[in-house]
Amino acid sequence: SLFWNFEDRLFISLHEETPGSGLANETGAWNNVLNLPLPKGTGSELFRKTFSGQALPKLEAFRPDILFVSAGFDMREGDPQASLRLTEADYRWLGETLRSAAGKLCEGRLVAALEGGYNPGALGACAAAFVSGTEGPTR
């Protein structure tokens, strides 16, 4: 991870389990990397449970000044690069959850960039769902 040696930065990644990369025991020089590999076939329930139960508490403990999100849409069901099963509703939920966290932790400062998503028929809908989740007042 780019942030491995930086105590003042936190990197959290939810991704499909891949041998030799993004392993849960790769935690950074300052315990500032949280890799959350998800088993093939992971759907909404496990994704949301993992994000809420592990990623959010780590983020809240860190108390960031700003959230930078590399939004990968290759976790959507039917993406040719992965075998996870998220839906547009999950991406909207993720946008809402991150908006809420940004409001609570860093005065609403949230920046997101498109990272991946290789199903052209679904990419636009996922991105729109995520963005609509991030819109509105932060709490």
C-alpha positions as a Markdown table, in Angstrom:
| # | Residue | x | y | z |
|---|---|---|---|---|
| 1 | Ser | 0.0 | 0.0 | 0.0 |
| 2 | Leu | 1.1 | 3.5 | -0.8 |
| 3 | Phe | 0.5 | 4.5 | 2.9 |
| 4 | Trp | 2.3 | 1.6 | 4.5 |
| 5 | Asn | 4.9 | 3.7 | 6.3 |
| 6 | Phe | 2.9 | 6.8 | 7.1 |
| 7 | Glu | 1.5 | 6.9 | 10.6 |
| 8 | Asp | -0.7 | 9.8 | 9.8 |
| 9 | Arg | -2.6 | 8.0 | 7.0 |
| 10 | Leu | -5.1 | 5.1 | 7.1 |
| 11 | Phe | -5.7 | 2.8 | 4.2 |
| 12 | Ile | -8.8 | 0.5 | 4.2 |
| 13 | Ser | -9.6 | -1.9 | 1.4 |
| 14 | Leu | -12.5 | -4.2 | 0.9 |
| 15 | His | -11.7 | -6.4 | -2.1 |
| 16 | Glu | -12.1 | -9.9 | -3.4 |
| 17 | Glu | -9.7 | -12.4 | -1.7 |
| 18 | Thr | -6.7 | -12.9 | -4.0 |
| 19 | Pro | -3.7 | -15.1 | -3.1 |
| 20 | Gly | -0.6 | -13.1 | -2.3 |
| 21 | Ser | -2.2 | -9.6 | -2.4 |
| 22 | Gly | -4.2 | -7.5 | 0.0 |
| 23 | Leu | -4.0 | -10.0 | 2.8 |
| 24 | Ala | -5.6 | -9.4 | 6.2 |
| 25 | Asn | -2.2 | -9.8 | 7.9 |
| 26 | Glu | -0.7 | -6.9 | 5.9 |
| 27 | Thr | -1.4 | -4.1 | 8.4 |
| 28 | Gly | 1.2 | -1.4 | 7.7 |
| 29 | Ala | 4.1 | -0.1 | 9.7 |
| 30 | Trp | 1.8 | 1.7 | 12.1 |
| 31 | Asn | -1.2 | -0.6 | 12.0 |
| 32 | Asn | -2.6 | 1.9 | 9.5 |
| 33 | Val | -3.6 | -0.6 | 6.8 |
| 34 | Leu | -6.8 | -2.6 | 7.1 |
| 35 | Asn | -7.2 | -5.1 | 4.3 |
| 36 | Leu | -10.6 | -6.8 | 4.3 |
| 37 | Pro | -10.5 | -9.6 | 1.7 |
| 38 | Leu | -13.9 | -10.9 | 0.9 |
| 39 | Pro | -14.6 | -14.5 | -0.3 |
| 40 | Lys | -15.7 | -15.1 | -3.9 |
| 41 | Gly | -19.4 | -14.8 | -4.2 |
| 42 | Thr | -19.8 | -12.3 | -1.3 |
| 43 | Gly | -23.0 | -10.4 | -1.6 |
| 44 | Ser | -24.8 | -7.5 | 0.2 |
| 45 | Glu | -25.1 | -9.0 | 3.7 |
| 46 | Leu | -21.4 | -9.9 | 4.2 |
| 47 | Phe | -20.1 | -6.8 | 2.5 |
| 48 | Arg | -22.3 | -4.5 | 4.6 |
| 49 | Lys | -21.5 | -6.4 | 7.8 |
| 50 | Thr | -17.8 | -6.3 | 7.1 |
| 51 | Phe | -17.8 | -2.6 | 6.3 |
| 52 | Ser | -19.9 | -1.6 | 9.3 |
| 53 | Gly | -18.2 | -4.0 | 11.7 |
| 54 | Gln | -14.6 | -3.5 | 10.8 |
| 55 | Ala | -14.0 | -0.6 | 8.4 |
| 56 | Leu | -16.1 | 2.0 | 10.1 |
| 57 | Pro | -14.8 | 1.4 | 13.6 |
| 58 | Lys | -11.2 | 1.6 | 12.3 |
| 59 | Leu | -12.1 | 4.8 | 10.5 |
| 60 | Glu | -13.8 | 6.3 | 13.5 |
| 61 | Ala | -10.8 | 5.5 | 15.8 |
| 62 | Phe | -8.5 | 7.2 | 13.3 |
| 63 | Arg | -10.5 | 10.4 | 13.1 |
| 64 | Pro | -9.4 | 11.6 | 9.6 |
| 65 | Asp | -9.3 | 15.2 | 8.4 |
| 66 | Ile | -10.7 | 14.1 | 5.0 |
| 67 | Leu | -11.9 | 10.9 | 3.4 |
| 68 | Phe | -10.5 | 9.9 | 0.0 |
| 69 | Val | -12.4 | 7.1 | -1.6 |
| 70 | Ser | -11.1 | 5.0 | -4.5 |
| 71 | Ala | -14.5 | 3.7 | -5.6 |
| 72 | Gly | -14.2 | 0.4 | -7.4 |
| 73 | Phe | -17.3 | -0.9 | -9.0 |
| 74 | Asp | -15.9 | -4.2 | -10.0 |
| 75 | Met | -17.6 | -5.8 | -6.9 |
| 76 | Arg | -20.9 | -5.6 | -8.7 |
| 77 | Glu | -22.6 | -8.8 | -9.7 |
| 78 | Gly | -21.7 | -9.7 | -13.2 |
| 79 | Asp | -18.4 | -7.9 | -13.4 |
| 80 | Pro | -15.9 | -9.8 | -15.6 |
| 81 | Gln | -12.9 | -9.0 | -13.3 |
| 82 | Ala | -14.4 | -10.3 | -10.0 |
| 83 | Ser | -17.0 | -12.7 | -8.6 |
| 84 | Leu | -18.6 | -10.6 | -5.9 |
| 85 | Arg | -22.3 | -9.9 | -6.0 |
| 86 | Leu | -23.0 | -6.3 | -4.9 |
| 87 | Thr | -25.9 | -4.4 | -6.4 |
| 88 | Glu | -26.6 | -0.7 | -7.1 |
| 89 | Ala | -28.4 | -0.6 | -3.7 |
| 90 | Asp | -25.2 | -1.6 | -2.0 |
| 91 | Tyr | -23.3 | 1.2 | -3.7 |
| 92 | Arg | -26.0 | 3.7 | -2.7 |
| 93 | Trp | -25.7 | 2.4 | 0.9 |
| 94 | Leu | -21.9 | 2.7 | 0.7 |
| 95 | Gly | -22.2 | 6.3 | -0.5 |
| 96 | Glu | -24.7 | 7.1 | 2.3 |
| 97 | Thr | -22.5 | 5.5 | 4.9 |
| 98 | Leu | -19.4 | 7.3 | 3.8 |
| 99 | Arg | -21.3 | 10.6 | 3.7 |
| 100 | Ser | -22.5 | 10.1 | 7.2 |
| 101 | Ala | -19.0 | 9.1 | 8.4 |
| 102 | Ala | -17.5 | 12.2 | 6.7 |
| 103 | Gly | -20.1 | 14.4 | 8.4 |
| 104 | Lys | -19.4 | 12.9 | 11.8 |
| 105 | Leu | -15.6 | 12.7 | 11.5 |
| 106 | Cys | -14.3 | 15.4 | 9.2 |
| 107 | Glu | -16.8 | 18.1 | 8.6 |
| 108 | Gly | -18.2 | 16.4 | 5.5 |
| 109 | Arg | -15.0 | 16.4 | 3.6 |
| 110 | Leu | -15.3 | 13.5 | 1.1 |
| 111 | Val | -13.6 | 13.0 | -2.2 |
| 112 | Ala | -14.2 | 10.0 | -4.4 |
| 113 | Ala | -12.6 | 8.9 | -7.6 |
| 114 | Leu | -13.6 | 6.1 | -10.0 |
| 115 | Glu | -11.2 | 3.2 | -9.7 |
| 116 | Gly | -12.7 | 0.2 | -11.5 |
| 117 | Gly | -15.7 | -1.5 | -12.9 |
| 118 | Tyr | -15.5 | -3.5 | -16.1 |
| 119 | Asn | -19.1 | -4.1 | -17.0 |
| 120 | Pro | -20.1 | -1.2 | -19.1 |
| 121 | Gly | -23.7 | -2.0 | -18.8 |
| 122 | Ala | -23.6 | -1.7 | -15.0 |
| 123 | Leu | -20.8 | 0.8 | -14.3 |
| 124 | Gly | -22.9 | 3.9 | -14.9 |
| 125 | Ala | -25.8 | 2.7 | -12.7 |
| 126 | Cys | -23.4 | 1.8 | -9.9 |
| 127 | Ala | -21.6 | 5.1 | -10.1 |
| 128 | Ala | -24.9 | 7.0 | -10.1 |
| 129 | Ala | -26.1 | 5.1 | -7.1 |
| 130 | Phe | -22.9 | 5.8 | -5.2 |
| 131 | Val | -23.0 | 9.5 | -6.0 |
| 132 | Ser | -26.7 | 9.8 | -5.1 |
| 133 | Gly | -25.8 | 8.2 | -1.7 |
| 134 | Thr | -23.1 | 10.9 | -1.1 |
| 135 | Glu | -25.4 | 13.8 | -1.9 |
| 136 | Gly | -27.3 | 15.7 | 0.7 |
| 137 | Pro | -26.5 | 16.9 | 4.2 |
| 138 | Thr | -23.9 | 15.1 | 6.3 |
| 139 | Arg | -24.7 | 14.1 | 9.8 |
